[in-house]
Amino acid sequence: MFKDKITLTLIILNIILAALVGILLQPYPLSSGNIGESAPVVNDEPEHHSDAAPENGPSPIKICLDPGHTIGTGNGNRSYFGESESEIVWIMTLMLESKLTELGYEVIKTRSDPYQEMTLPERSKIANNFDADLLLSLHCDLGNQSGYAFFVPDKPGTNEDKTGPPSEVSKRSRELAEQLDREIKQVGPIKSRGVKSEEFTYAGNLQGALTISIYAEVPIITLELGFLDNEIDGPFLASAAGKILWVETLAQAINEVFKDSGARSEASGKR
């Protein structure tokens, strides 16, 4: 029954919404012919997007979106079913930014251009300076599995001379991830693999936590959206309709988690 519902939804969305993705991508053409070409000049200052509340009203919740990897470089550019991880997460970040802004959130991206190279500590610093209620890093996985998973720092890790994140950040990160997972798996486009400790990742096993989390001073969640090399997840993530359905589900889950927040947590500032 669930698969039938998803299949029907995908067919409908592919027909009427594929053009929407094309419109979103017009400033950043991502055809294979562009990958690896010289990056355009970009502004290092992140862009803020918000349908902000009036000056005398409550401040909007702040979400920092991190599209993992960089198009044209690194490990995120191996293509499966027509698109690479770096392409998929960039497109979905743009779509999620638009949807959350529409819902009234103040949203920022860790980088303003798909070709912009940036270190993990730099990404964390942007979220910290923004005083984000959540830093959400989007990725795709590889392996003999299927489904999405949230990864959170359950303990401090160490990278070079930096140890982190603080315990209150770890606690809030897990709380948010568990709430998001509960919301998504009720109607999720693909199955949930749950909330996992970053210790189960390669870098987390070596350092105690992922590098982006070590430098984070705000709640941090890494979301693996699915497995690119899986025969179910891969085509879904590469399709226009799959991206739209995933983003819609994720945005609604974020809204359910934060909609009744009257005050920001100590891990992400105070109102």
C-alpha positions in Angstrom: 0.0 0.0 0.0 2.8 2.4 1.0 4.8 1.6 -2.2 1.7 2.1 -4.4 1.1 5.5 -2.8 4.8 6.5 -3.3 4.7 5.3 -6.9 1.6 7.2 -7.8 2.9 10.3 -6.1 6.2 10.1 -8.0 4.4 9.7 -11.4 2.2 12.8 -10.7 5.1 14.9 -9.4 7.4 13.9 -12.3 4.8 15.1 -14.8 3.9 18.4 -13.2 6.9 19.4 -11.2 10.1 18.4 -13.1 10.1 21.9 -14.8 10.2 23.5 -11.3 13.6 21.9 -10.6 14.9 23.2 -14.0 13.8 26.8 -12.9 15.6 26.4 -9.6 18.8 25.4 -11.3 19.0 28.1 -13.9 21.6 30.2 -12.1 23.7 27.1 -11.5 23.7 24.8 -14.6 24.8 21.3 -13.5 25.1 19.3 -16.7 28.1 17.0 -16.9 29.7 19.5 -19.3 30.0 22.1 -16.6 31.5 19.9 -13.9 35.1 20.7 -13.4 35.0 24.0 -15.2 36.3 27.1 -13.5 34.1 28.2 -10.7 32.4 31.6 -11.0 33.3 34.5 -8.7 31.3 34.1 -5.6 30.5 36.3 -2.6 32.0 34.7 0.6 29.3 36.3 2.7 26.4 33.7 3.1 23.0 34.8 1.9 20.2 35.2 4.4 16.6 34.3 3.4 13.7 34.9 5.6 10.1 35.9 5.6 11.0 37.5 8.9 8.6 38.4 11.7 7.9 42.1 12.4 10.5 43.9 14.5 8.3 43.8 17.6 7.4 40.1 17.0 9.2 36.9 17.8 12.4 36.2 16.0 12.1 33.4 13.4 13.8 30.0 14.0 17.3 30.0 12.3 18.2 27.0 10.1 21.7 26.7 8.5 21.8 24.2 5.6 25.1 22.6 4.6 25.1 21.0 1.1 27.8 18.3 1.6 30.9 18.2 -0.7 31.6 20.5 -3.7 30.6 19.9 -7.3 33.7 19.0 -9.4 36.0 18.0 -6.5 36.2 15.4 -3.7 34.5 12.1 -3.1 31.0 13.4 -3.7 31.1 13.4 -7.5 30.8 9.8 -8.5 27.6 9.5 -10.5 24.9 6.9 -10.0 21.7 6.9 -12.0 22.7 10.1 -13.7 23.6 12.4 -10.7 26.3 12.6 -8.1 26.0 13.2 -4.4 27.2 16.7 -4.7 24.7 17.6 -7.4 21.8 16.0 -5.5 22.4 17.6 -2.2 23.0 21.0 -3.8 19.7 20.9 -5.6 17.8 19.7 -2.5 19.5 22.4 -0.4 18.1 25.1 -2.8 14.7 23.5 -2.7 14.7 23.1 1.1 15.9 26.7 1.6 13.0 27.9 -0.5 10.4 25.8 1.3 11.6 26.7 4.8 11.8 30.4 3.9 8.2 30.1 2.7 7.2 28.6 6.1 8.8 31.7 7.9 12.2 30.4 8.9 15.4 32.4 8.6 17.6 30.2 6.4 21.3 30.4 5.5 23.5 28.1 3.4 27.1 27.4 4.3 28.1 28.3 0.8 26.3 30.3 -1.9 27.7 28.5 -4.9 27.8 24.8 -5.9 31.5 25.1 -6.9 32.7 26.9 -3.8 35.2 24.8 -1.9 35.0 25.2 1.9 36.5 23.3 4.8 34.4 21.6 7.4 35.5 24.0 10.2 34.5 26.9 8.0 31.1 25.5 7.5 30.6 25.1 11.3 31.8 28.7 11.8 29.1 30.0 9.5 26.4 28.2 11.5 28.0 29.4 14.8 28.1 33.0 13.7 24.5 32.7 12.5 23.6 31.4 16.0 21.5 28.7 14.2 18.9 26.6 16.0 20.0 23.8 13.7 22.9 23.1 11.4 21.7 20.4 9.0 24.3 18.8 6.7 22.9 16.9 3.7 24.7 13.9 2.3 24.1 10.6 0.4 25.5 7.2 1.3 26.9 4.3 -0.5 26.8 0.6 0.4 24.6 -2.5 0.5 21.7 -0.9 2.3 18.7 1.3 1.8 17.1 4.1 3.7 18.0 7.4 5.3 19.7 8.0 8.6 20.5 10.8 11.0 24.0 11.0 12.6 24.6 13.0 15.7 27.7 13.6 18.0 27.0 11.7 21.2 30.4 12.7 22.7 33.2 15.2 22.1 35.7 14.4 19.4 39.1 15.9 18.6 40.4 17.3 15.4 43.9 18.8 15.5 43.8 21.1 18.6 40.0 21.4 18.7 37.7 19.3 21.0 34.0 19.5 20.7 31.1 19.8 20.5 29.9 20.9 24.0 27.7 18.4 25.8 24.6 20.6 25.6 25.0 20.7 21.8 25.3 16.9 21.6 22.2 16.6 23.8 20.1 19.0 21.7 21.3 17.5 18.5 20.1 14.0 19.4 16.8 15.4 20.7 16.1 17.2 17.4 17.2 14.2 15.3 14.9 11.8 17.2 12.0 14.2 16.8 12.7 14.6 13.1 13.0 10.9 12.6 9.6 10.3 14.3 7.9 12.8 12.0 9.6 11.6 8.8 9.2 7.8 9.2 5.4 8.1 9.5 5.2 9.3 5.9 8.8 9.2 4.7 9.6 8.6 1.0 12.1 5.9 2.0 12.6 3.8 5.1 14.3 5.1 8.2 17.5 3.6 9.5 17.1 5.7 12.7 19.3 8.1 14.6 22.9 6.9 14.9 26.0 8.1 16.7 28.7 9.6 14.6 31.1 7.1 16.2 29.7 4.6 13.6 31.1 6.8 10.7 34.6 6.5 9.4 35.7 9.9 10.6 33.7 9.6 13.8 35.4 6.3 14.7 38.8 7.9 14.3 38.1 11.3 16.0 35.1 10.6 18.3 32.8 12.8 16.2 32.6 14.2 12.6 34.8 17.2 12.0 31.9 19.5 11.2 30.4 18.6 14.6 33.7 19.0 16.5 33.7 22.7 15.5 29.9 23.2 16.0 28.6 25.4 18.8 25.0 24.9 17.7 22.9 21.8 17.3 24.3 19.7 14.4 22.7 16.9 12.5 24.1 15.0 9.4 21.4 13.5 7.3 22.3 10.7 4.9 19.3 10.9 2.5 19.7 7.4 1.0 22.1 5.1 -0.8 23.0 6.3 -4.3 24.0 2.9 -5.5 20.8 1.2 -4.3 18.3 0.2 -7.0 15.5 1.9 -5.0 17.1 4.8 -3.3 19.4 5.8 -6.2 16.7 6.4 -8.9 14.5 8.1 -6.3 17.1 10.6 -5.3 18.2 11.3 -8.9 14.6 12.0 -10.0 13.0 15.4 -9.9 9.9 14.0 -8.2 12.0 12.2 -5.6 13.8 15.3 -4.6 10.6 17.3 -4.4 8.9 14.6 -2.2 11.9 14.3 0.1 12.2 18.1 0.5 8.5 18.5 1.2 8.6 15.7 3.8 11.8 17.1 5.5 10.5 20.7 5.5 7.2 19.6 7.1 9.1 17.5 9.7 11.3 20.5 10.6 8.2 22.6 10.9 6.4 20.1 13.2 9.5 20.0 15.4 10.0 23.8 15.7 6.5 25.2 15.2 5.7 25.3 18.9 9.1 26.6 20.0 8.5 29.7 22.1 12.1 30.0 23.0 15.4 28.9 21.6 17.4 26.2 23.5 20.5 27.1 25.5 22.5 25.2 22.8 21.5 27.7 20.2 21.0 31.0 22.0 18.1 32.7 23.8 15.2 34.8 22.6 
